[in-house]
Amino acid sequence: MQVIDFVASNGPWAWIVAGLILLALELVVPGGFLLWMGISGIVTGALAFAMPSIGWPLQWLIFGALSLVSIVLWLRWTRGRSPKSDRPYLNRRAERFIGQDVVLEQAIEQGFGRVVLGDTVWRVSGPDLPVGHRVRVIGSEGNVLKVQPLS
């Protein structure tokens, strides 16, 4: 109840101070949600300055609604984006070979064989094929490349 009494007695300044405290906490606590709550507190304080007739229950409602909407929009926006990279296949070496045509160095027998890509010998899986047959890399499972024969 002390928080409610403090907000009721100090009005807009309480919201602005609370917003600044939340922004300062964002520097210490990772996550990003305190940023939006801090901005919502400052906006609520600004609205309380602009319209002094707004009671403290409505101020709490405005703060909660702004916080909730801004956090949900932020999460939706950040989770929907894929990170951009100048090396998208770093730590995913096998994926960079998908679509390449290679020659079998070791026959595929009982589902497994070997090919040379770059300076590495890769284990491949696919239908049984003889040495020297051309295959196309169509996927990967861990460090095993999946191949299909070329006609």
Buried (B, 14 or more C-beta within 10 A) or exposed (E): EEEEEBBEEBBBEBBBBBBBEBBEEBEEEEEEBBBBBBBBBBBBBBBBBEEEEBEBEBBBEBBEEBBEEBBEEBEEEEEEEEEEEEEEEEEEBBEBBBEEEBEBBBBBEEEBBBBEBEEEEBEBBBEEBEEEBEBBBEBBEEEBBBBEBEE
